[in-house]
């Protein structure tokens, strides 16, 4: 069973999987195609990726025009930001944040033309995402984490960044 919630951004969904707990720990079904389809999520995922980062690492705000992403936190806790990167949309530049963790087990479904970035809040976190396209750096966009026009709020002012995320564009 899952609970699918609309967010303040068109096409972005917050998904709350059911967590079964007993004296042994937890059991969570992180994806079930039939169940997701019944709840209106009919994206065919083809690739899974994981990044593991330490506290204060901020990984990009990256996206492209084709990829759906289903994001979750398998271990730790991170602050996720989703930004509408569709210049044709009346919602261009609109953003929303979420806290995902191994305690709440929430997921966020992000549509194409939206970017996402995350800041690790725990000592270490494992960021997991499913995507409906194979990774292709061509056609990707990057927003600066502190872009003054977007006015995003982050729970730090001194994140650890890659060169790409410092510059705000893809680095070969």
N, C-alpha and C positions, 0 to 999 in steps of 0.2 A: 504494500500500500504506500502511496506517496500523496503528498499534498502539494498542489501546484498553485502558486500565488502570482498574480500580476504585480509588476512593480510600477514605479512612476515613469518608466521608460518603455515606449512601444516595443514589443517583441522580446524584451528581457524578462525572464521568468525566474522566480525563486522557487526551488523545489526542496521539499522537506521529506526525505525518506523516513520510513518507520524504522525505529531502532528497537531491537529486542534485547533486553538485558536480563541477566540472572546472575547467580553467584559465580559463574565462570567468566563473565565479562559481557561483551556486546556481539551482536550479529546485525549487519546492515547489508541489504541488497543495494548495491550502488548503481546498478543499471539492469533493466529488464525491458527489452524492446517492446514486447506486447503491452506491458503496463504503461510505458511511456506513450505508446501510440494511442491507447485508450484515453489518455489524458491530453490528447491533442498535440503531442510532440512526436512528429513523424520524420525526424531527421535520421538519415542512415549514416552512422559513424564508421570511419574507416581507419582511424589512427588514434592511439592513446599515447600520451606523453606525461612525464613526471619531471619536475625540477625540485631539488632539495636545496634549501638556502638557510642561512643563519640569520639571527636577529638583525634588524635594520637593513637587510638587503631589500632593495626595491627593484623589481623586474618590470621594466618597460610599461608603456601603454602602446601595445601593438595590435594591429588588426589588418584585415584585408576585405575585399569586396565579395568574397565567396564563402568564407568559412564560418560555420556554426561551431560553437565551443560549449561543452558542458563541463563546468569547473567545480572541483571539490577539493577539500583539504583532508588528506589521509592521515596526517600527523601534525600536531602543533596547531598554530593559529596564525592567520594572516588577514590583513585588511585589503579587500579587493575593490578596485575602482573600475567601473565600466563607463565608457565615453562614446557618445554617438559621433562617428566620424564621417557620416554621410553629408557631404556638402550640399546635396539637393534637398535634404530634409529640413523641415521647420524646427526639428529638435537638434540640429547640428550643434555640437559643443556641450549639450546637456550631459550631465554625469550623475552617477549614483554610486554609493559605496555600500559594502556588505562586509560583515566579519564572518569568515568561514573557519571552522575548527574541527578537530577530531571529537570535540564534545557535542557540538550541535549537528554535525553531519549534513548541513545544508549544502545545496548545489545551486549554481547559477547558470542558466542557459543564455548564451550571448549570441545574437544573430550576426550575420555578415554586416559589414560597414560599421561595426562597433569595435572599439579597441578596449583592451583590458590591461591592467597592471596590478601588482600586488606588493605589499610591504609586509615582511615577516615580523610578527609581534612576539613570538615565543623564541626560545633559544634556538630552535630549529623547526622548520616546517616542510612538509611534503605537499606540493601543489600538483594536482592531477587534473588533466583535461583530456576529454575525448573531442575529436574534431571530425567533420564530415569531408574534409579534403586532406590530401597529403601535404606536408609542410613544403612551402615554396616561398623563399624570401623575396622573390620578385613580386611586385604589386603590393607589398606591405606598406603600411603607414606607421609612423611613430609620432606620438605627441610627447612633448616634454612633461615630465611629472609635475613641474611647477609653472606650467604655461600661464602667464598672467591673465590671458583672455579667458581661460577656462575656470580660473579661481577654484581649483580643486583643493580640498582640505585633506592633509595627510597627518597622521599622528607623530610626525617627526619633521625636522627641518634640515637634518643632516643624514640622508640615507646613503647606503653603499650602492653605487651605480656602475653599470657597464659603460664603456665608451659610447656605445650606441645611445644609451639612455641619457647620458650627459649631454650629447650633441643634439638629440631629437631627430636623428635620421639613421638609416641603415648604414653600417660600416662594413665594407668588404674585408 
